[in-house]
Amino acid sequence: MKLENYESFPNDLFVLVQPNIIYPFMIVPIFISDPKEIKSIKEANNDGKLIFITTKFEKDIIGTIGSILREVTLPDGKVKILFQGMAKGKISDIKSTNPNIATIELIQQPEYNKLEVNALLDTLKDYTNDLSNLNPLFPKDIIKVIDENNEPERIIDLISSTLKLDNEKSYKLFALLDIQEKLMLLIKYLTEEIESAKIKNELAKKVTKTINDTNREYFLKQQLKMIQEELGLSNNKNEEIEEYYKKLEKLKPKMPEMAYKEIKKQIDRLSKMHPESGEYSTTENYIDWALEIPFGKYHKSNLKIEELEKRLNSDHYGLKKPKERIIDYFAAKELVELRGKEYKGAIICFVGPPGVGKTSLANSIAKSLKRELVRIALGGIDDVSELRGHRRTYIGSMPGRIVQGLINAKSMNPVMVLDEIDKIARHRGDPTSVLLEVLDPEQNTHFRDLYLNFDIDLSQIIFIATANDIALVPAPLRDRLELIFVDSYTPNEKFEIAKKYLIPQEMKKHSLKKTEASISDGAIKKLIDEYTKEAGVRNLRKIVAKLMRKIAKELLEGKKKVSITVKNLEKYLDKGYGGIETVDKDDKVGVVNGLAWTAVGGDILKIEAIKIKGKGGLTLTGSLGDVMKESARIALSVTRVLIDEEKLKVPEIETKEPYYKNFDIHIHFPAGATPKDGPSAGIAMVTVLSSIFSGKKIRHDIAMTGEVSLIGDVLPIGGLKEKLIAAYKAKVKKVLIPIKNYEKDLDDIPEEVKNGLEIIPVKRVEEVLKESLI
């Protein structure tokens, strides 16, 4: 592991002195008994700071910078930490000796000759292989690790940590910076170890002949015991093993028998291992993870629909239908559980654009249920092991995120949010296959994490998924989800949210009082209309937070109160840049207002067209997808039929060909850098083509959306709510929509939008042209 922020060094860190060298790649347990050191360690851990471990506390000494993964207080008052080395550093200045604090410089690896180093590495690997064959205590798996590694510094440290060198040799090798020198010195040490191993093997053969089996076993045990005592390892190890057994026996009544057997087997193995072996740390990490699983711990709270409804209404403005769906879902769950049965309904999945409150709704559910909320971000996960856990044979293996979530929640029945379920990648396996098991009530009672190697019961967890585009979720997984759509907010809803939630919350966050700061209603509306272009309120919150920082600055400069109004808004912010542009004020030939759905809400989609003398060709520009290109060709064919059937009057010209065969058509969708696709601009393209052929202008205050069929029927589209909100924001007066959408979806449209627009249902393109051409 490498430090990410090199610029943060030099840095003042707490220094812990240890007798043995700890290398940057190591994860090792350290026992601390000194009260002053314990205090410093706890402070560093609580603040999330790094610490520095070395063999001596003196200037220019080199050691290891790292972090504290885990901290445990033992019954005898000692503290055990799990330290993870990250990089080498050097003490450049001693700041304090009580406690030990020093300025640490990060040591960067110098440049080296790759050809020379690679040649030395090949020699080093050969010697390491020879020693592995001679010395049975030398770990065999290190050969594979160094073969797969291409970092010379890491290979040197790995082999150095495995050799039992005395402290002087170890530090000399550790402190060297020149890679070539380090490699040559390590080869020298390996040569000495190989010669020593040969002599020991010869002596062992002679001794074995004179010792019978019983005496040999006794002799080896006594020898191992004496070595451990000499190294000061025996007592600490025994205390640790005993503590593990106590924890296991305490958890035994609460955990499955399979889990008890697996953990006990690993503790038994640990008791027989040497603490300096590589496998010791791996096994110890496994036991630490396994014993932290909260077996038998459940949040005991009865679900009350009244409390849930009250919490949802207090935390969120609007969202009437999503709230009703949530309450209905949990009402069914409460009824089933009151009658002594287990509820096995589908998993809730909130679907909607960013910033509309999907994760916030899950948080409100967790609070009303009085359960811990665990959020698992699924965006970009491309490996099954991230969810199911890594097999323990891999370096750095750990449980999957599901089990880690239970450990963090300290409960077996938290509310677990599977965030952005539509953004899972599928490069190494298919992580969604794990979710099929996790979210299936028939299977998740025996979920097998590969790292733990025993089953975990996930059936008591309340899973809640979120997604922006549910179409990206595989069909088998989608079938397991109860979809609750959280749609865009109207301008009025955003105004109320800003006034009742965002502004008070940001004032509190920035320690501002009501008597010190205010934002007028007009300024809030201007922020919504001109500074944001989104379905939710995430960017609106960011802008409000920016205003609070400006206000805080002026208060510090001596002002008693800062009031932000429409007139002085631009003093605190740049000119508006993000709002939906209002429609043109003039009627034009060849320009029509379409309506589009985007991931951040609706938008006005202007479509332009011109005719040029030619032979009936069609040119399309504006970064269009295949579906939209096909829709344009259909629109042209429909328009030609209207002309042939004389339903669309065109100027008379002297030609043998049909009127439209004398012109090439160019249709352009502005904002060419933005990809566009879908069939819903069909009637808008028929309108703009009819305008340029007939010479009639298109009303500037009209907008439209609808797919067109080859015979001129207007077909239904999706995203109607977002599109109508966009039309409302753009000051459109009249909107044409498919008649089927009018019959099916109009009830979902906010009253504010319906009252501000004249919404006209259309069934045929002739009706569209009648309403739009003048």
DATA-V164366 format. One record per backbone hydrogen bond with DSSP energy under -1.0 kcal/mol. CO is the residue of the C=O (numbers start at 1). NH is the residue of the N-H. Records with the same first field share a line. If there is no record, write none. Layout:
# DATA-V164366
CO=NH  NH
This chain:
# DATA-V164366
4=6
5=8
6=9
11=104
13=102
14=52
16=54
23=26
26=85
28=83
30=81
32=79
34=38
35=39
36=40
37=41
38=42
39=43
40=44
41=45
42=46
43=47
44=49
51=66
52=16
53=64
54=18
56=58
58=61
61=91
63=89
64=53
65=86  87
66=51
67=84
70=82
72=80
74=77
78=74
79=32
80=72
81=30
82=69
83=28
84=67
87=65
88=107
89=63
90=105
91=60
93=103
96=101
100=15
101=95  96
102=13
103=92  93
104=11
105=90
113=117
114=118
115=119
116=120
117=121
118=122
119=123
120=124
121=125
122=126
123=127
124=128
125=129
126=130
127=131
128=132
129=133
130=134
131=135
135=138
140=143
141=145
142=146
143=147
144=148
151=155
152=156
153=157
154=158
155=159
156=160
157=161
158=162
159=163
163=165
166=170
167=171
168=172
169=173
170=174
171=175
172=176
178=182
179=183
180=184
181=185
182=186
183=187
184=188
185=189
186=190
187=191
188=192
189=193
190=194
191=195
192=196
193=197
194=198
195=199
196=200
197=201
198=202
199=203
200=204
201=205
202=206
203=207
204=208
205=209
207=210
212=216
213=217
214=218
215=219
216=220
217=221
218=222
219=223
220=224
221=225
222=226
223=227
224=228
225=229
226=230
227=231
228=233
233=237
234=238
235=239
236=240
237=241
238=242
239=243
240=244
241=245
242=246
243=247
244=248
245=249
246=250
247=251
248=252
251=254  255
256=260
257=261
258=262
259=263
260=264
261=265
262=266
263=267
264=268
265=269
266=270
267=271
270=273
274=277
278=282
279=283
280=284
281=285
282=286
283=287
284=288
285=289
286=290
287=291
289=292
290=293
293=295
294=297
297=412
299=301
304=308
305=309
306=310
307=311
308=312
309=313
310=314
311=315
312=316
319=323
320=324
321=325
322=326
323=327
324=328
325=329
326=330
327=331
328=332
329=333
330=334
331=335
332=336
333=337
334=338
335=339
336=341
337=340
347=482
348=465
349=484
350=467
351=486
353=356
355=537
357=361
358=362
359=363
360=364
361=365
362=366
363=367
364=368
365=369
366=371
372=415
374=417
376=419
378=381
381=425
382=428
383=386
384=387  388
385=389
386=401
388=450
391=394
394=397
398=390
400=404
401=405
402=406
403=407
404=408
405=409
406=410  411
414=462
415=374
416=464
417=376  419
418=466
419=378
420=423
423=380
428=384
430=433
431=435
432=436
434=438
435=439
440=443  444
443=446
444=458
447=456
449=453
454=449
456=447
458=461
462=416
464=418
465=350
466=421
467=352
469=472
470=473
474=478
475=479
477=480
478=481
480=347
482=349
484=351
490=494
491=495
492=496
493=497
494=498
495=499
496=500
497=501  502
498=503
501=505
502=506
503=507
504=508
505=509
506=510
507=512
508=511
513=516  517
516=562
518=564
520=524
521=525
522=526
523=527
524=528
525=529
526=530
527=531
530=578  579
535=489
537=541
538=542
539=543
540=544
541=545
542=546
543=547
544=548
545=549
546=550
547=551
548=552
549=553
550=554
551=555
552=556
553=557
554=559
555=558
562=518
564=520
568=571
569=572  573
588=698
590=609
592=607
593=704
594=605
596=603
598=601
601=598
603=596
605=594
607=592
608=668
610=666
612=664
617=665
619=667
621=669
623=676
625=629
626=630
627=631
628=632
629=633
630=634
631=635
632=636
633=637
634=638
635=639
636=640
637=641
638=642
639=643
640=644
641=645
642=647  648
643=646
653=655
658=661
659=662
660=663
662=614
664=612
665=619
666=610
667=621
668=608
671=674
676=625
679=682
680=706
681=685
682=686
683=687
684=688
685=689
686=690
687=691
688=692
689=693
690=694
691=695
697=774
698=588
701=733  734
703=736
706=683
707=715
709=712
712=765
713=709
715=707
719=723
720=724
721=725
722=726
723=727
724=728
725=729
726=730
727=732
728=731
730=583
733=758
734=703
735=760
736=705
737=762
738=742
739=743
740=744
741=745
745=748
746=749
750=754
751=755
758=735
760=737
762=739
763=714
764=768
765=769
766=770
767=771
768=772
769=773
772=699
